[in-house]
Amino acid sequence: MTKFMFWFSMFAIFYAYLGYPIALSIIALFKPKQLNKPNKPKQPMVSLLISAYNEEGIIKKKLKNALSLDYPANKLEIIVISDASEDKTDEYVKGFFGKGVRLLRQEIRQGKTTALNMAVSQACGEIIVFSDANSMYDRSAIKNLVKNFKDPVIGFVTGRTKYISRQGSSATESTSFYNKLERFVKRLESKIGSCVGADGAIFAIRKELYKTLKSYDINDFVIPLKIIEQGYRGILENEAFCIEETARDIEGEFNRQVRITNRTIRAMVNNKALLNPIKFPLFSIELVSHKIIKFMLPFFMVIVFVTNCFLVATDFFYSLILALQVLFYILAYWGYIDKQAQNKNRLTSMPYTFNMVSLAILLGWIKYFSGETYTTWTSERV
């Protein structure tokens, strides 16, 4: 039993990051190419929804960015949703009224998801694009998102985010292993069916498919789930991207991961119908592989370490594995020290990031079981 638990947990860890992408690659080789069937105008009416809370420091830049996008002005509605902002955000937005920008304000702060429920119902666009105040779109981003809706089975399209440091002077894409792997997996999922989730800073949907969300729902995960449940596909459009600055510090990024984990776990529990392999044969496997197994990794890591300690006396091989585990955690701690000192070290960066994400997931589980929910939070930019 100890050996079984050890090897099963080892398999789960490697499957999440290597086995699943490999399996997707193999399936994609035999999947016939999806054909687009035009049935929509090339440039439908689009509503760009910009979520904002106390964004006086960046909202002007965001609106200038939105107004410069390569999409017909008469077919692009720009709506800023202010979640009871207490600074000059609303005042600055009003300065753009003559340029076709609308302001919708929640007088009582209720969170981004509740604000989106209000905004989507009032939006005029056939296509809704969701964005954040700090997400600067590539000039062709909306055009690249919208072109995919000529296929009638496409219900949502997600773009991707390029991250730069706060000291960065150019839009250099993050070299994070996690970002690259996530994009690679989403691209493969898109080829064979639907990708799991969307990038909250840049994704588009057919307005008619939007379902009212609960205040604690994580919109960039639940909205795609609701669309897939209605029989539509969701895909990654690699050419649609935006640029964001990374979190201000390690603690800010860690707290963001905890929050995302907590809300994603709740979303999976509330949308467990999509785990039905009879009704959703392919997507249920994707959901388990992409989300559930990854969110179980902290528990698998503990099982591997504990069982490995019991197995050391049985074979030299297990002694070697235990030594490698200890080395891995030492490198992770070294990576933490490097981060604190703002040093760049590739040898320690991946172990540190892997363990930080795993710890954040574990804390997300703890907060979920304690009943904690997130509907509002303060941006790291504020």
C-alpha positions as CSV (number, residue, x, y, z in Angstrom):
1,M,0.0,0.0,0.0
2,T,2.8,2.4,0.8
3,K,4.5,1.8,-2.6
4,F,1.1,2.1,-4.3
5,M,0.5,5.5,-2.7
6,F,4.1,6.6,-3.5
7,W,3.9,5.7,-7.2
8,F,0.3,6.8,-7.7
9,S,1.2,10.3,-6.3
10,M,4.4,10.5,-8.3
11,F,2.4,9.6,-11.4
12,A,-0.2,12.3,-10.7
13,I,2.5,15.0,-10.2
14,F,4.2,14.2,-13.5
15,Y,0.9,13.7,-15.3
16,A,-0.2,17.2,-14.4
17,Y,2.8,18.9,-16.0
18,L,4.1,16.3,-18.5
19,G,1.7,13.5,-19.1
20,Y,-1.4,15.6,-19.9
21,P,0.4,17.9,-22.4
22,I,1.8,14.8,-24.1
23,A,-1.6,13.1,-24.2
24,L,-3.1,16.2,-25.7
25,S,-0.4,16.4,-28.4
26,I,-1.1,12.8,-29.4
27,I,-4.8,13.3,-29.6
28,A,-4.3,16.5,-31.6
29,L,-2.4,14.6,-34.2
30,F,-5.5,12.5,-35.0
31,K,-8.1,15.2,-34.5
32,P,-9.5,16.5,-37.8
33,K,-9.0,20.2,-38.4
34,Q,-11.9,22.4,-37.3
35,L,-13.5,24.2,-40.2
36,N,-14.9,27.7,-39.8
37,K,-18.3,28.3,-41.2
38,P,-19.1,32.0,-41.7
39,N,-22.5,33.0,-40.6
40,K,-21.8,36.3,-38.9
41,P,-20.8,39.7,-40.2
42,K,-17.0,40.2,-40.2
43,Q,-17.2,43.0,-37.7
44,P,-20.1,42.6,-35.3
45,M,-20.9,45.2,-32.6
46,V,-18.6,44.7,-29.7
47,S,-18.9,45.9,-26.1
48,L,-15.6,46.2,-24.2
49,L,-16.2,46.0,-20.5
50,I,-13.4,47.4,-18.3
51,S,-13.7,46.5,-14.6
52,A,-12.3,49.2,-12.3
53,Y,-12.0,49.9,-8.6
54,N,-9.9,52.9,-7.5
55,E,-7.9,53.0,-10.8
56,E,-7.2,56.7,-11.0
57,G,-3.6,56.0,-11.6
58,I,-4.1,54.0,-14.8
59,I,-7.7,54.5,-16.1
60,K,-6.7,57.3,-18.5
61,K,-4.0,55.2,-20.0
62,K,-6.4,52.3,-20.4
63,L,-9.1,54.4,-22.1
64,K,-6.6,55.9,-24.5
65,N,-5.5,52.4,-25.3
66,A,-9.1,51.3,-25.9
67,L,-9.8,54.2,-28.2
68,S,-6.7,53.4,-30.2
69,L,-7.7,49.8,-31.0
70,D,-8.0,48.7,-34.6
71,Y,-11.7,48.2,-34.7
72,P,-14.4,50.5,-36.2
73,A,-15.4,53.2,-33.7
74,N,-19.1,52.9,-34.6
75,K,-19.0,49.2,-33.7
76,L,-17.0,49.4,-30.5
77,E,-18.8,50.3,-27.3
78,I,-16.5,51.0,-24.3
79,I,-17.9,50.6,-20.9
80,V,-16.1,51.3,-17.6
81,I,-17.7,49.5,-14.7
82,S,-16.8,51.3,-11.5
83,D,-17.3,49.1,-8.4
84,A,-18.0,52.1,-6.1
85,S,-14.6,53.6,-6.7
86,E,-13.7,56.1,-4.0
87,D,-10.9,58.0,-5.8
88,K,-11.0,60.0,-9.1
89,T,-11.6,57.0,-11.3
90,D,-15.2,58.0,-12.2
91,E,-14.2,61.7,-12.7
92,Y,-11.5,60.7,-15.2
93,V,-13.8,58.4,-17.1
94,K,-16.4,61.2,-17.5
95,G,-13.7,63.2,-19.3
96,F,-13.9,60.6,-22.1
97,F,-17.7,60.7,-22.5
98,G,-17.5,62.7,-25.7
99,K,-15.4,60.0,-27.3
100,G,-18.0,57.2,-26.9
101,V,-17.0,55.9,-23.4
102,R,-19.8,55.0,-21.0
103,L,-19.6,54.7,-17.2
104,L,-21.6,52.3,-15.1
105,R,-21.2,52.6,-11.4
106,Q,-22.2,50.3,-8.5
107,E,-23.0,52.7,-5.7
108,I,-22.3,49.9,-3.1
109,R,-19.2,47.9,-3.6
110,Q,-20.2,44.3,-4.4
111,G,-17.3,43.0,-6.4
112,K,-16.3,42.5,-10.0
113,T,-18.6,39.6,-10.8
114,T,-21.8,41.4,-9.6
115,A,-20.6,44.4,-11.6
116,L,-20.3,42.3,-14.7
117,N,-23.9,40.9,-14.3
118,M,-25.1,44.5,-14.4
119,A,-22.9,45.6,-17.3
120,V,-23.6,42.7,-19.6
121,S,-27.4,43.2,-19.3
122,Q,-26.9,46.9,-20.4
123,A,-24.3,46.3,-23.1
124,C,-25.3,46.8,-26.8
125,G,-22.7,44.5,-28.3
126,E,-23.3,41.1,-29.9
127,I,-19.9,40.2,-28.6
128,I,-18.7,41.0,-25.1
129,V,-15.0,41.5,-24.4
130,F,-13.9,41.4,-20.7
131,S,-10.9,43.5,-19.7
132,D,-9.2,45.0,-16.6
133,A,-8.1,48.5,-16.1
134,N,-4.4,47.6,-16.1
135,S,-4.5,45.4,-19.2
136,M,-3.2,47.3,-22.2
137,Y,-4.4,45.6,-25.4
138,D,-2.4,45.1,-28.6
139,R,-3.9,47.2,-31.3
140,S,-5.3,44.2,-33.2
141,A,-6.5,42.3,-30.1
142,I,-10.2,42.8,-30.5
143,K,-10.1,42.1,-34.2
144,N,-8.2,38.9,-33.6
145,L,-10.6,37.8,-30.9
146,V,-13.8,38.5,-32.9
147,K,-12.7,36.8,-36.1
148,N,-13.1,33.4,-34.5
149,F,-16.9,33.9,-34.0
150,K,-17.5,33.4,-37.7
151,D,-17.6,29.7,-36.6
152,P,-21.1,29.3,-35.1
153,V,-19.9,26.7,-32.5
154,I,-17.4,29.0,-30.9
155,G,-18.9,30.5,-27.7
156,F,-15.9,32.1,-26.2
157,V,-12.4,33.1,-27.3
158,T,-9.6,33.9,-24.8
159,G,-6.4,35.9,-25.5
160,R,-3.3,35.8,-23.4
161,T,-1.4,38.2,-21.2
162,K,2.3,39.2,-21.5
163,Y,3.7,40.3,-18.2
164,I,6.4,42.9,-17.6
165,S,8.1,43.9,-14.3
166,R,7.4,47.3,-12.8
167,Q,10.9,48.3,-13.7
168,G,10.5,47.0,-17.3
169,S,10.9,49.5,-20.0
170,S,9.7,47.2,-22.8
171,A,6.9,44.7,-23.3
172,T,9.1,41.7,-22.7
173,E,7.0,38.5,-22.2
174,S,7.5,36.7,-19.0
175,T,9.7,33.6,-19.4
176,S,7.8,31.8,-16.7
177,F,7.6,28.1,-17.3
178,Y,4.0,28.1,-15.9
179,N,2.8,30.8,-18.4
180,K,4.4,29.0,-21.3
181,L,3.0,25.6,-20.2
182,E,-0.5,27.0,-19.6
183,R,-0.6,28.6,-23.1
184,F,0.7,25.4,-24.7
185,V,-2.0,23.3,-23.0
186,K,-4.7,25.7,-23.9
187,R,-3.6,25.7,-27.5
188,L,-3.8,21.9,-27.6
189,E,-7.2,21.8,-25.8
190,S,-8.5,24.3,-28.4
191,K,-7.4,22.1,-31.2
192,I,-9.3,19.0,-29.9
193,G,-12.3,20.6,-28.2
194,S,-12.5,23.5,-25.7
195,C,-9.8,25.1,-23.6
196,V,-10.3,25.1,-19.8
197,G,-11.0,28.6,-18.6
198,A,-10.0,32.0,-20.0
199,D,-7.7,34.8,-19.3
200,G,-9.7,37.3,-17.2
201,A,-7.9,40.3,-18.7
202,I,-8.7,39.5,-22.3
203,F,-11.5,37.2,-23.4
204,A,-14.7,37.5,-25.5
205,I,-18.1,35.7,-25.6
206,R,-21.3,35.8,-27.4
207,K,-23.6,37.9,-25.3
208,E,-26.6,35.6,-25.8
209,L,-24.6,32.8,-23.9
210,Y,-24.0,34.8,-20.8
211,K,-25.6,33.4,-17.6
212,T,-26.0,35.5,-14.5
213,L,-23.2,34.6,-12.0
214,K,-23.1,34.4,-8.2
215,S,-21.2,37.2,-6.5
216,Y,-18.4,34.8,-5.5
217,D,-18.0,33.2,-8.9
218,I,-14.6,33.6,-10.6
219,N,-15.8,35.0,-13.9
220,D,-13.0,33.9,-16.2
221,F,-13.5,30.3,-15.2
222,V,-17.3,30.1,-14.6
223,I,-18.4,32.0,-17.7
224,P,-16.5,29.6,-20.0
225,L,-17.9,26.6,-18.1
226,K,-21.5,27.9,-18.5
227,I,-20.9,28.4,-22.3
228,I,-19.4,24.9,-22.7
229,E,-22.4,23.5,-20.8
230,Q,-24.6,25.0,-23.5
231,G,-22.9,23.0,-26.2
232,Y,-20.4,25.6,-27.5
233,R,-16.6,25.5,-27.8
234,G,-14.0,27.8,-26.3
235,I,-10.6,28.4,-27.8
236,L,-7.3,30.3,-27.4
237,E,-6.5,33.0,-29.9
238,N,-2.7,33.3,-29.7
239,E,-2.6,36.5,-31.7
240,A,-4.8,38.4,-29.2
241,F,-2.8,39.6,-26.3
242,C,-2.5,42.3,-23.7
243,I,0.3,43.6,-21.5
244,E,0.2,43.8,-17.7
245,E,2.7,44.6,-15.0
246,T,3.4,41.8,-12.6
247,A,2.3,42.0,-8.9
248,R,4.2,44.5,-6.8
249,D,5.8,41.9,-4.5
250,I,6.0,38.2,-3.6
251,E,3.3,38.5,-1.0
252,G,0.9,40.1,-3.5
253,E,1.4,37.3,-6.1
254,F,1.0,34.7,-3.4
255,N,-2.3,36.2,-2.1
256,R,-3.5,36.3,-5.7
257,Q,-2.8,32.6,-6.2
258,V,-4.6,31.8,-2.9
259,R,-7.7,33.8,-4.0
260,I,-7.8,32.2,-7.4
261,T,-7.5,28.7,-5.9
262,N,-10.3,29.3,-3.4
263,R,-12.7,30.6,-6.0
264,T,-11.8,28.0,-8.6
265,I,-12.4,25.1,-6.2
266,R,-15.8,26.6,-5.4
267,A,-16.5,27.0,-9.1
268,M,-15.7,23.3,-9.8
269,V,-17.9,22.2,-6.9
270,N,-20.8,24.3,-8.2
271,N,-20.4,23.2,-11.8
272,K,-19.7,19.5,-11.2
273,A,-22.2,18.5,-13.9
274,L,-19.4,19.2,-16.4
275,L,-17.5,16.3,-14.8
276,N,-20.0,13.8,-16.2
277,P,-18.0,11.7,-18.7
278,I,-21.2,10.6,-20.5
279,K,-22.5,14.1,-21.3
280,F,-19.1,15.7,-21.6
281,P,-16.7,12.9,-22.5
282,L,-13.7,15.0,-23.6
283,F,-14.2,18.1,-21.6
284,S,-14.6,16.2,-18.3
285,I,-11.2,14.6,-18.8
286,E,-9.7,18.0,-19.6
287,L,-11.3,19.5,-16.5
288,V,-9.9,16.7,-14.3
289,S,-6.5,16.9,-15.9
290,H,-6.1,20.6,-16.1
291,K,-7.6,21.7,-12.8
292,I,-8.5,19.0,-10.4
293,I,-5.3,17.0,-10.5
294,K,-3.2,20.2,-10.4
295,F,-5.2,21.4,-7.4
296,M,-4.5,18.1,-5.6
297,L,-0.7,18.5,-6.1
298,P,0.1,19.7,-2.6
299,F,-1.5,16.6,-1.2
300,F,0.3,14.4,-3.6
301,M,3.6,16.1,-2.7
302,V,3.1,15.4,1.0
303,I,2.2,11.8,0.2
304,V,5.3,11.3,-1.9
305,F,7.6,12.7,0.8
306,V,6.0,10.8,3.7
307,T,5.8,7.4,1.9
308,N,9.3,7.9,0.6
309,C,10.6,8.2,4.1
310,F,9.1,4.8,4.9
311,L,10.5,3.3,1.8
312,V,14.1,4.4,2.2
313,A,15.1,1.2,4.1
314,T,13.7,-1.0,1.3
315,D,15.8,0.0,-1.6
316,F,18.7,2.4,-2.5
317,F,16.5,3.9,-5.3
318,Y,14.1,5.3,-2.7
319,S,17.1,6.9,-0.8
320,L,18.1,8.6,-4.0
321,I,14.6,9.9,-4.6
322,L,14.4,11.2,-1.1
323,A,17.7,13.0,-1.5
324,L,16.5,14.6,-4.7
325,Q,13.3,15.7,-3.0
326,V,15.3,17.3,-0.1
327,L,17.6,19.0,-2.7
328,F,14.5,20.3,-4.5
329,Y,13.1,21.9,-1.4
330,I,16.5,23.4,-0.5
331,L,16.6,25.0,-4.0
332,A,13.1,26.3,-3.5
333,Y,14.1,28.0,-0.2
334,W,17.2,29.4,-1.9
335,G,14.9,30.7,-4.6
336,Y,12.8,32.4,-1.9
337,I,15.9,34.2,-0.6
338,D,16.9,35.2,-4.1
339,K,13.4,36.7,-4.7
340,Q,13.6,38.6,-1.5
341,A,17.0,40.0,-2.6
342,Q,15.6,40.5,-6.2
343,N,18.3,38.2,-7.6
344,K,17.7,36.2,-10.8
345,N,18.7,32.6,-10.5
346,R,17.4,30.1,-13.1
347,L,18.5,27.1,-11.0
348,T,16.3,28.1,-8.1
349,S,13.5,30.0,-9.8
350,M,11.5,26.9,-11.0
351,P,11.6,25.0,-7.6
352,Y,10.7,28.2,-5.8
353,T,7.7,29.0,-8.1
354,F,6.5,25.4,-8.1
355,N,6.5,25.3,-4.3
356,M,5.0,28.8,-3.9
357,V,2.1,27.9,-6.2
358,S,1.6,24.6,-4.3
359,L,1.6,26.3,-1.0
360,A,-0.9,28.9,-2.3
361,I,-3.1,26.1,-3.5
362,L,-3.0,24.4,-0.1
363,L,-4.0,27.6,1.6
364,G,-6.8,28.1,-0.9
365,W,-8.1,24.6,0.1
366,I,-7.9,25.6,3.8
367,K,-9.8,28.8,3.2
368,Y,-12.4,27.0,1.1
369,F,-13.1,24.4,3.8
370,S,-13.2,27.2,6.4
371,G,-16.0,28.8,4.4
372,E,-14.2,31.9,3.3
373,T,-15.3,33.4,0.0
374,Y,-14.0,36.3,-2.1
375,T,-16.3,38.8,-3.8
376,T,-14.2,42.0,-3.4
377,W,-10.5,42.6,-2.9
378,T,-8.0,45.5,-3.2
379,S,-5.8,45.5,-6.3
380,E,-2.0,45.4,-5.7
381,R,-1.9,48.6,-7.8
382,V,-3.9,50.6,-5.3
